[in-house]
Amino acid sequence: MDKSAFEQKARTWHLLSLSVGHRCGAGNEEAEDIAQDVMLHLWQMRDELEKYHSVEALVALMTRHLVRNHQRRRSMEPLKAETVTLLTESPQELLETKENEEWLTKKLEQLPTTQRTLLYMRQVERRSHEEIAQLIGIEITSVSTLLARARRALLEDIKRRNNI
């Protein structure tokens, strides 16, 4: 199939693909993306299209498969930690978790600024000791020492809170 013949039929195939995409549950943007993918596949196989009895049936089939693939990918997104927590914890456990988080936040705020900053960079941002030392402008051994002090202070507070 030459370019001009493909272009003439492509408009109707594109509209058909959009229609099938919408009927299969795709939203406007998703249906448009899928229709574009279908058109790309058709263009790549334009020399073989004459073998098919109905290119329209091929368009509909390709669209349905692509919509299904998009829906599968969407359903495989991981659950958020909050959702899993809500499903597995009792109201009392949720309250205890909230109180523990508030207590820990308060204790973190009470740490000296440098220790709190180092803990944040190491635990949240996952930076290496070398990277932290370079960013703050201190020795690597100082980073290790300050992190150890911050962790020790938090551990002692946790032990006191839990009567250990």
NUKE-473329 format. One record per residue (C-alpha): x, z, y. Coordinates in Angstrom, 1 decimal, m for minus. Each point is the difference from the previous one (the first is absolute). Layout:
MISE        X        Z        Y
MISE        X        Z        Y
...
This chain:
MISE        X        Z        Y
MISE      0.0      0.0      0.0
MISE      1.5     m1.0      3.4
MISE      0.1      2.2      3.1
MISE     m3.0     m1.5      1.8
MISE     m2.3      0.2     m3.1
MISE      1.0      3.6     m0.5
MISE     m0.6      0.9      3.6
MISE     m3.5     m1.5     m0.1
MISE     m1.0      2.0     m3.1
MISE      1.9      3.1      1.0
MISE     m2.6      1.0      2.7
MISE     m2.8      0.2     m2.6
MISE      2.3      1.8     m2.5
MISE      1.0      2.5      2.6
MISE     m3.7      0.7      0.9
MISE     m0.8      0.3     m3.7
MISE      2.8      2.4     m0.6
MISE     m1.1      2.2      3.0
MISE     m3.6      0.0     m1.4
MISE      1.1      1.0     m3.5
MISE      2.4      2.6      1.4
MISE     m2.9      1.6      2.0
MISE     m2.3      0.0     m3.0
MISE      2.7      1.7     m2.1
MISE      0.2      2.9      2.5
MISE      2.9     m1.0      2.2
MISE     m0.1      0.8      3.7
MISE      0.4     m2.6      2.7
MISE      3.8      0.3      0.4
MISE      0.6      0.4     m3.7
MISE     m2.2     m3.1     m0.8
MISE      1.9     m2.0      2.6
MISE      3.3      1.0     m1.5
MISE     m1.2     m0.8     m3.5
MISE     m1.4     m3.4      1.2
MISE      3.4     m0.8      1.5
MISE      1.7      0.9     m3.3
MISE     m2.3     m2.2     m1.9
MISE      0.6     m2.9      2.4
MISE      3.8      0.5     m0.4
MISE     m0.4     m0.1     m3.8
MISE     m2.1     m3.1      0.2
MISE      2.5     m1.7      2.3
MISE      2.8      0.8     m2.4
MISE     m1.9     m1.5     m2.9
MISE     m1.5     m2.9      2.0
MISE      1.5     m2.6     m2.4
MISE     m1.8      1.6     m2.9
MISE     m3.4      0.5      1.5
MISE     m1.3     m3.3     m1.4
MISE      0.2      1.4     m3.5
MISE     m2.8      2.5      0.8
MISE     m3.6     m1.0     m0.4
MISE     m1.0      2.4      2.9
MISE      2.5      1.1      2.5
MISE     m2.8      2.1      1.5
MISE     m0.3      2.0     m3.2
MISE      3.8      0.4      0.1
MISE     m0.2      1.3      3.6
MISE     m2.7      2.5     m1.0
MISE      1.9      1.2     m3.0
MISE      3.3      0.4      1.9
MISE     m1.8      1.9      2.7
MISE     m1.7      2.4     m2.4
MISE      3.3      0.7     m1.7
MISE      1.8      0.7      3.3
MISE     m2.8      2.3      1.2
MISE      0.2      1.9     m3.2
MISE      3.7      0.3      0.4
MISE     m0.3      1.3      3.5
MISE     m2.6      2.5     m1.1
MISE      2.2      1.2     m2.8
MISE      2.9      0.5      2.3
MISE     m2.2      1.9      2.4
MISE     m1.3      2.3     m2.7
MISE      3.5      0.9     m1.2
MISE      1.0      1.6      3.3
MISE      1.1      3.6     m0.7
MISE     m2.3      2.8      0.9
MISE      0.9      2.1      3.0
MISE      1.4      3.5     m0.8
MISE     m2.9      1.6      2.0
MISE     m2.6     m1.8     m2.2
MISE      1.7      1.1     m3.2
MISE      0.3      3.5      1.3
MISE     m3.7      0.1      0.9
MISE     m0.9     m1.2     m3.4
MISE      2.0      2.6     m1.9
MISE      0.0      3.2      2.0
MISE     m2.7      2.6      0.4
MISE     m1.2      1.1      3.4
MISE      2.1      3.2     m0.4
MISE      3.1     m2.0     m0.9
MISE     m0.6     m2.3      3.0
MISE     m0.2      3.0      2.3
MISE      3.2      1.5     m1.5
MISE      1.8     m3.3      0.4
MISE     m1.1     m0.3      3.6
MISE      1.1      3.6      0.8
MISE      3.4     m0.6     m1.7
MISE      0.5     m3.2      2.0
MISE     m0.9      1.8      3.3
MISE      2.4      2.9     m0.9
MISE      2.8     m2.4     m0.8
MISE     m0.5     m2.0      3.2
MISE      0.1      3.2      2.0
MISE      3.3      1.1     m1.8
MISE      1.5     m3.4      0.6
MISE     m0.8      0.2      3.7
MISE      1.8      3.4      0.1
MISE      3.2     m1.4     m1.3
MISE      2.7     m0.8      2.5
MISE     m0.4     m3.5      1.5
MISE      3.1     m1.4     m1.6
MISE     m0.9      1.3     m3.5
MISE     m3.6     m1.3      0.4
MISE      1.3     m3.4      1.1
MISE      2.5     m0.2     m2.9
MISE     m2.6      0.9     m2.5
MISE     m2.4     m2.6      1.4
MISE      2.7     m2.7     m0.1
MISE      1.0      0.9     m3.5
MISE     m3.3      0.7     m1.7
MISE     m2.5     m2.3      1.9
MISE      2.2     m2.8      1.2
MISE      2.2      0.1     m3.2
MISE      3.2     m0.4      2.0
MISE      3.4      0.7     m1.6
MISE      2.2      2.8      1.2
MISE      2.5     m2.6      1.4
MISE     m2.8     m1.7      1.9
MISE     m1.3      3.3      1.4
MISE      3.5      1.1      1.1
MISE      0.6     m3.3      1.7
MISE     m3.4      0.0      1.8
MISE      0.3      3.6      1.2
MISE      3.8     m0.1      0.6
MISE      1.1      2.8     m2.3
MISE      2.2      0.3     m3.1
MISE     m1.5     m0.7     m3.4
MISE      0.9      3.5     m1.2
MISE     m2.0      1.4      3.0
MISE     m3.0     m2.0     m1.1
MISE      0.3      1.4     m3.5
MISE      0.4      3.6      1.3
MISE     m2.9     m0.3      2.4
MISE     m2.3     m1.5     m2.6
MISE      0.9      2.8     m2.4
MISE     m0.7      2.6      2.6
MISE     m3.4     m1.5      0.8
MISE     m0.9     m0.2     m3.6
MISE      1.2      3.5     m0.7
MISE     m2.1      1.4      2.9
MISE     m3.1     m1.8     m1.2
MISE      0.6      1.2     m3.6
MISE      0.4      3.6      1.2
MISE     m3.3     m0.3      1.9
MISE     m1.8     m1.4     m3.0
MISE      1.4      2.9     m2.2
MISE     m1.2      2.6      2.5
MISE     m3.4     m1.7      0.3
MISE     m0.4     m0.1     m3.8
MISE      1.5      3.5     m0.5
MISE      2.8     m1.3     m2.3
